[in-house]
Amino acid sequence: MTSLVGNVIQAEIGAPERWPNNVKLYEPYQAEQIILPDHANCLGVRTFLKMCNLPFTRELRINAEEMSPSGSVPFLQAGVFLVAEFDPIVAFVGLRGFQLSQDLSETEKSDLRAYCSMVSRILGNAEKYLSWMMDTIAVEVTQPRVGAVHPWPLNWMIPMMKKFEVKSQLKSLGWANKTLEEVLNEIKSCCQALSERLEQQKYFFGDQPTELDALVFGHLFSLLTIQLPAVDIAADIKEFVNLTEFCQRIESKYFKEKEDD
């Protein structure tokens, strides 16, 4: 399926400019609306585009999720194309001729894919669990944010529908019945594997960033900086000093100027 989509895109693109003008990245509003999983995904994509040195404009919309072709954020508008979520955006950018991992060996590329899969599976599911399965966080943070832009009764109904959807996803993946302790242990195990891979390197595969660096930063920085009631995820992550320093380096290099909400 991926190759078929790629062939169609290549046929549509032909030989025009490698990167269109006025590329836009659509996200929810940060201060009032975005929830933890979406924050991690949006930050990961922004970081990846910055690492590729590709110009884009952030477009914050209250209905970004409804506008997205996949129903998930962020999504990219590049010419006639709408591409949503991290992996498809990385693939789309690659078809345009911009690849961060092109100089890696085949073994390294295989390792990169495995680490990306691990991060998306463990940290992505953990973020959904924390946001929706923990009652305190769901009631005090997640549901009010999801319903914030809707009038009554939609501001009550839509969060409930979203919670049911995410709970069903987590149940199918074996995450819905995990305890908080088990989820925290999953996060620690993932961080341990990442820490061992990073060691004292600048990036996970040496001196140049790859999409793994962008993906990890999106998740870890979000978990480090977003304050949630009843749980302190940041304290667990800060035990891994090289990962914390990694996040600080990425923030300093690619996000020196504070972005407006």
N, C-alpha and C positions, 0 to 999 in steps of 0.2 A: 504493500500500500504506500509506503514512504517513497519508494522509487517511482511509482506511478504518479503520485502527487508532484514529485520533483520534476518528472518529465513534462507534466502539464504546465507547471510554472515556467520551466525553461522555454517551452514552446511559446508561452504568452510573452515572456520577457524579450525573446529574440536577442538583439544586441544593442539595447539602449544603454543609458547611463547605469553604472553599477549600483549606485545608491541614489534613489530619487530625491528630489528636493521636497521640502516640507513634510518629512516623515513625522508622524505623530504617535505618541505612546499614550494610550488612554488608561487612566487609573481612577479609583474612587478618591474622594477628598480624604486627606490624611488625618487631619485633626479631629473631625467629627464622625467619620463614617467607616474608615478602613478597619478591618479586623486582622488579627495576627497572621493567619495563613496567607491572606491577600497581601499584607505588608511585605512578608518575606518574598513572595513571588514577584511583586512589582519591583522591589529593591534589587532582586537578583537579575532581572531583565535590564533595568537601568544600568547596573554595574557592567553587565556584559556589553551593552552598546557603547558605554564609555571606554571599556577596555579595547574595543574594536576601533575606537576613535571615530565613530559614526555620529553625525549630527542628527538630533531629533528634538522635538518639542513635547514636553509633558502637557497633556490635556486632562485636567481633572473634571470629572463629570459625576453628578449624583446617580446617574443611571448607567455608569460604565459597564456594569455586569450585564445589564439588559441589552446594551449595544454590542457586546462581544459576540462574535460568531460561534463561540463554544460555550458561552454563558459564564466564562471565567475571566478573571483579570490577571495581568494587564493584557491589552491587545494592541497590536501595531497596525497603523494605517500607512502603507507605502504605495503610493500611486493607486492602482485599482485593487490592491491586495489588502485584505484584513487577516491578520495572523495573530492567534491568541496563545498565550502560555509560553513557558520557558523553552521547552524542547522544540516545538514547532518554529518559534522565533529564531532559535539558534540555527535550525536547519534552513530556514528562509534566508537568513543572513549568509550562510555558507554558500547557497546557490547564487548569491550575488558576488561571490568571490572573496568574502571576508571570513577567514577561519583562524581562530586562535590556536588550534591544536594541530595545524597542518605539518609542523616540523617534528612531531612526535613519532616515535617508531610504532609499528603495528602493535607490539606488546604494550607500549605505554598507552596507546589509544584504547586498547581493550581494558586496561586498568582504569583509565579515565571514565569509560562508560560504566564500569562496575561501581566506582565511587559515586558517580552522579546518581545512579540508580539507588544506591544505599541511602544517600542524603535525601533524595526525594521521597523514598519510601518511609524511612524512619522519622526524619525531622518533619516532613510534610504531614504524616499521619499524627505525630505527636502534637503538632500545632492545632490540628483539627480537634483532637481529643481534648486538649486543654481548653480550647475555645468553646466547645459545645457539650462535652460530656461532664465537665466539672460544673456543678450547678451554680456555685458562687460566681464563677467567671461568666457563665452563660447569661445569668440573670442580671449581673451588675455591669457587664462590659459588652459581650457579643450581641445579645438580642437588642439592647438599646441602639447600638451602632447600626445594625442591619435595618432596623425599623425607623431610624432617625429621619429619613427623607420622605417617609410615607405618612399620609393622614390616617387617622383611625377609621376603620378597624384594620387597615392593611399593615399598620405599624406593629400590630400584634400577630396577624395571620402570617405575614411573610417570614418573620423570624422562626415561627413554629414550623412552617413548611421546610425552611432551610435546615433546621435542626433535624427534622425527620430524614431529610435527604442525606445529610452528613452521617447521621447515626447508622443509616442503612449501608452507606459506603464502608464505614469503619467495621460494621458487623461482618460484612462479606470478606473483609481483610483480616479478621481475627483481632481487631483492636477494640471493639466496643466493650468487651467484658474485662479488659485489662484494669488493674488497679492503678492508682496514681503512682505508687512505688514502682510498679512494673514499667510504666511509661517513662518515669525519670531514669530508670536503669537503662532503658532503650536509648535515651538521649545520651547518657554517659558512655555507653558502649560505642555509639556512633562517634562521639567526640574522641574517644580513646583511639579508634581506628584512624580518624583524620589526623590526630596529633602525631601518631606514629608515622603516618605517611609524610606529613609536613616536616617533621624533625626541626632543623634549624634553617631550612630553605626559605627563600623569599616567597615563593609560590609552591603549589603542590607538585609541580613538575619542573622545578628549577628556577631560572631567573626570569621567565616570561609567563604571564598569566594565561590560563585556559578558561573554558566555560565552567570547569569545576570550581575555580577560585571565585567566580562571580556567583555561582549557585550557593556555595558554602557561606560566603559573606552575607548574602541575602537572608539566609536562615539564621545564622549565628548572631549577626548584628541585631536582627529583630528580636530574638530571644534574650539578648543581652540588654536591650534598651527599653523594650515595652514592659511597663509595670502591670502586673496582674495580681489581683487579690488572692490570698490564701496559698500562694506558691512562689518560691524564689528560684526561678530557673537560672538566672544570671550567676548565682553563687556557685552552682554546679559547673557551669561552663568556665568560669574564671579559674577553676582548679587546673585547667589546661592552659598554661601560661603562653605557650607558643601560638595557640589558636586566638587567644585574646590579643596578643601583639599583632597577629596576622590581620585581624579585623581593624585594629588601629591604623595599620599601614594602608589598608585599602581605603578606609575612610579619608585619611590624610591625602592620599594620592588622587583619588577620583571625586571626592566630595568636599573640597576645600571651602567652597562657597556654600553657605546655607541656602537650601532650596526652599522656595516659598511653598506653603501649603495651598 
